[in-house]
């Protein structure tokens, strides 16, 4: 590896992890993808199949089923499902290098804190805007976007953490990933939660992509109710939301019309979903503060009911 390249570990080699790990590997970084056996076996045999609208290639990248593979990595991209956060963080904790920078690319708003509690160090939260799917073992299909927003939550960032943010931005942007550093990443995380709550469950229940889903009878009105409830909970928590959140929700369907939500993909494959950390999280926070959240409650209940059939 030359001086500009680093070792990167991706904890959770699903579609998001394979996309960003693949981008880093294409740029010449030494990448290991840590994931489920079926993907690991396919990647180690033939490389990561990285399919986009413009190309279809196999990227030579290492893969492992073991959390210890994070050893030696300067950058760790944490991409497991929110339901697996504590377990995966605890598994990798003994193997992290002293100078490793951990970036959290999960759905939800509280995962960075949950990881920090297990690894005993600061974690950089990232808001992920990418449309991807695993089309088969070791086969990543990219449908659109790929930009990230990173920052820090809580108190003012230390000089060390600001330097880490700058390094992460530089590493990713040189690999072709657009990165914005925000001074209000908590608000950005909640803005993404608003989007996820509006789209994920409905796409999953209907098993429809966003473009078709949003045209359904009454769907925009249901989405509006979900958005307003989620914003009310965010306001009660003192979250400073970015401007134009409401309008930006509907633009997602225009930008990603063919995308099925990750929740839809999980249900289709008979896997547990992250719904407890999306609409379910809003329900719990709303209940705790006396804020009515009926639309979120119905969507959460229906997804859990479908999930229980598997």
C-alpha positions in Angstrom: 0.0 0.0 0.0 1.3 3.5 -0.8 1.2 6.3 1.7 -2.2 7.5 0.6 -3.9 4.2 1.2 -5.2 2.8 4.5 -6.6 -0.5 5.8 -10.4 -0.4 6.1 -12.7 -2.8 7.9 -16.4 -2.9 7.2 -18.4 -4.4 10.1 -21.5 -5.6 8.4 -21.1 -6.5 4.8 -24.7 -6.0 3.7 -25.6 -3.6 0.8 -24.6 -0.4 2.6 -21.3 -1.9 3.8 -20.5 -3.5 0.5 -21.2 -0.2 -1.3 -18.9 1.9 0.8 -16.3 -0.8 1.2 -16.4 -1.4 -2.5 -15.8 2.3 -3.2 -12.8 2.3 -0.9 -11.4 -0.8 -2.5 -11.8 0.6 -6.0 -9.7 3.5 -4.8 -6.9 1.2 -3.8 -7.4 0.9 -0.1 -6.9 -2.5 1.7 -10.5 -3.4 2.6 -11.9 -6.4 4.5 -15.7 -7.0 4.5 -17.0 -8.7 7.6 -20.4 -10.4 7.1 -22.5 -13.5 6.8 -21.0 -16.7 5.5 -22.8 -16.8 2.1 -21.5 -13.3 1.2 -18.0 -14.0 2.6 -17.6 -17.2 0.6 -18.8 -15.7 -2.6 -16.5 -12.6 -2.2 -13.5 -14.7 -1.3 -14.0 -16.9 -4.3 -14.8 -14.3 -7.0 -14.4 -10.9 -5.5 -17.2 -8.4 -4.7 -19.6 -8.1 -7.7 -20.2 -4.3 -7.8 -23.0 -3.4 -10.2 -24.1 0.1 -11.0 -26.1 1.7 -13.8 -22.8 2.4 -15.6 -20.7 -0.7 -14.9 -20.6 -4.3 -13.7 -17.3 -5.4 -12.2 -15.7 -7.7 -9.7 -13.6 -6.0 -7.1 -10.7 -7.9 -5.4 -11.4 -7.5 -1.7 -10.9 -9.6 1.4 -13.9 -11.0 3.4 -14.3 -12.6 6.8 -17.0 -13.8 9.2 -14.9 -12.8 12.2 -15.0 -9.5 14.1 -11.3 -9.9 14.8 -10.7 -8.9 11.1 -11.0 -5.2 12.2 -7.5 -5.6 13.6 -5.1 -3.3 11.9 -7.8 -1.0 10.4 -7.4 2.7 10.5 -11.0 3.2 9.4 -13.9 1.0 10.6 -17.3 1.4 8.9 -19.9 0.0 11.2 -22.9 -1.1 9.1 -24.7 -4.0 10.9 -28.4 -3.9 11.4 -29.5 -1.8 14.4 -30.8 -5.0 16.1 -27.2 -6.3 16.2 -25.5 -3.1 17.4 -24.5 -4.1 20.9 -23.4 -7.6 20.0 -21.3 -6.6 17.0 -19.7 -3.6 18.9 -18.7 -5.9 21.8 -17.3 -8.5 19.4 -15.0 -6.0 17.6 -14.0 -4.0 20.7 -11.0 -6.2 21.7 -9.5 -6.0 18.2 -9.7 -2.2 17.5 -6.4 -0.4 17.1 -5.7 2.6 19.3 -5.8 4.9 16.2 -8.9 3.4 14.6 -11.6 5.8 13.6 -15.1 4.2 13.9 -17.8 5.6 11.7 -21.4 4.5 12.2 -23.5 4.1 9.0 -26.7 2.6 10.5 -30.3 3.6 10.4 -31.7 5.1 13.6 -30.6 8.0 15.8 -29.0 6.4 18.9 -26.6 3.8 17.5 -23.4 5.8 17.9 -24.1 6.1 21.6 -24.9 2.4 21.8 -21.6 1.5 20.1 -19.6 3.9 22.3 -20.9 2.2 25.4 -19.4 -1.1 24.1 -16.1 0.1 22.7 -15.2 2.9 25.2 -14.4 5.5 22.6 -16.0 8.2 20.5 -17.9 7.1 17.3 -18.5 9.4 14.3 -22.2 9.1 13.2 -22.9 9.3 9.5 -26.2 9.9 7.8 -26.4 7.6 4.7 -28.2 8.4 1.5 -27.7 5.5 -0.9 -30.0 3.2 -2.8 -28.6 -0.3 -2.8 -29.4 -4.0 -2.5 -27.7 -7.3 -2.3 -28.9 -9.0 -5.5 -27.2 -12.3 -4.5 -24.3 -13.7 -2.5 -21.4 -11.2 -2.9 -23.4 -9.2 -5.4 -24.0 -5.5 -4.7 -26.4 -3.6 -6.9 -26.3 0.2 -6.6 -29.5 2.1 -7.7 -28.5 5.7 -6.9 -26.9 8.4 -4.7 -24.1 7.5 -2.2 -23.5 10.7 -0.2 -22.9 10.9 3.5 -23.3 13.5 6.2 -20.9 13.2 9.2 -20.4 15.1 12.4 -20.5 14.7 16.2 -23.3 14.5 18.7 -23.4 15.9 22.2 -20.8 18.4 23.4 -18.5 20.5 21.2 -16.0 18.2 19.3 -12.5 18.0 20.6 -9.6 19.0 18.3 -8.8 15.3 18.0 -12.3 14.5 16.9 -12.4 17.3 14.4 -9.1 16.1 13.0 -10.7 12.6 12.7 -13.7 14.1 10.9 -11.4 15.8 8.4 -9.4 12.5 7.8 -12.6 10.5 7.2 -13.9 13.2 4.8 -10.7 13.1 2.9 -10.4 9.3 2.7 -14.0 8.9 1.5 -14.1 11.8 -1.0 -10.9 10.6 -2.6 -12.7 7.3 -3.1 -15.6 9.1 -4.9 -18.0 9.4 -1.9 -19.4 12.9 -1.4 -19.2 13.8 2.3 -20.6 16.8 4.1 -19.4 17.7 7.7 -22.3 19.0 9.7 -22.4 21.0 12.9 -25.9 19.6 13.5 -25.5 15.9 12.8 -28.2 15.1 15.4 -30.7 17.1 13.3 -29.5 15.3 10.2 -29.9 11.9 11.8 -33.5 12.8 12.8 -34.2 14.1 9.3 -33.1 10.7 7.9 -35.3 9.0 10.6 -38.3 11.1 9.3 -37.6 9.8 5.8 -37.2 6.2 7.0 -40.4 6.3 9.1 -42.3 7.7 6.1 -41.1 5.2 3.6 -39.7 2.0 5.1 -42.8 0.4 6.6 -45.2 1.3 3.8 -42.7 0.0 1.1 -42.4 -3.2 3.2 -46.1 -3.8 3.8 -46.9 -3.2 0.1 -43.7 -4.7 -1.2 -43.5 -1.8 -3.7 -40.6 0.6 -4.7 -40.9 4.2 -3.7 -42.0 5.5 -7.0 -45.1 3.2 -7.2 -45.7 3.3 -3.4 -46.1 7.1 -3.2 -48.8 7.1 -5.9 -51.1 4.9 -3.9 -54.5 6.1 -2.7 -54.0 8.0 0.6 -50.3 7.1 0.9 -49.1 10.7 0.8 -51.5 11.6 3.6 -50.3 8.7 5.7 -46.7 9.8 5.1 -47.7 13.3 6.1 -49.1 12.1 9.4 -46.0 10.0 10.1 -43.7 13.0 9.3 -45.7 15.3 11.6 -45.7 12.9 14.5 -41.9 12.3 14.1 -41.2 16.0 14.0 -43.3 16.5 17.1 -41.2 14.0 19.0 -38.0 15.5 17.7 -39.2 19.0 18.9 -40.0 17.5 22.4 -36.4 16.2 22.5 -34.9 19.5 21.6 -33.6 18.4 18.3 -32.7 21.2 15.9 -34.1 20.0 12.5 -32.7 21.1 9.2 -34.9 23.4 7.1 -37.2 22.1 4.4 -37.6 18.6 6.0 -41.2 18.1 4.9 -40.6 18.9 1.3 -37.4 16.8 1.2 -39.3 13.7 2.2 -41.3 13.5 -1.0 -38.2 14.2 -3.2 -36.8 10.9 -2.1 -39.3 9.0 -4.3 -38.3 11.2 -7.2 -34.6 10.5 -6.6 -35.0 6.8 -6.0 -38.2 5.6 -7.7 -37.1 2.0 -8.1 -35.8 1.5 -4.6 -37.4 -0.9 -2.1 -36.8 0.0 1.5 -34.4 -2.0 3.6 -37.3 -3.1 5.6 -39.1 -4.4 2.5 -35.9 -6.3 1.5 -35.7 -7.8 5.0 -39.3 -9.0 5.0 -39.0 -10.4 1.4 -36.0 -12.4 2.6 -37.7 -13.6 5.8 -35.2 -11.7 8.1 -35.8 -9.5 11.2 -36.3 -5.8 10.4 -35.0 -2.6 12.0 -38.6 -1.4 12.5 -38.1 -1.2 16.3 -35.4 1.4 15.7 -37.5 3.4 13.2 -41.2 3.8 13.7 -41.0 1.8 16.9 -38.4 4.3 18.3 -40.8 7.2 17.6 -43.6 5.3 19.3 -41.5 4.7 22.4 -40.3 8.3 22.6 -43.8 9.6 21.9 -45.3 7.5 24.6 -42.7 8.6 27.1 -43.6 12.3 26.5 -47.3 12.1 26.0 -47.2 12.8 22.3 -49.8 11.0 20.1 -48.2 8.8 17.4 -51.0 6.7 15.9 -49.7 6.6 12.4 -46.3 5.4 13.5 -47.9 2.9 15.9 -50.0 1.3 13.1 -47.1 1.0 10.7 -44.9 -0.5 13.5 -47.5 -3.0 14.5 -48.2 -4.1 10.9 -44.5 -4.7 10.1 -44.1 -6.6 13.4 -47.1 -8.7 12.5 -45.7 -9.6 9.1 -42.3 -10.2 10.6 -43.9 -12.7 13.0 -45.0 -14.9 10.1 -41.4 -15.9 9.3 
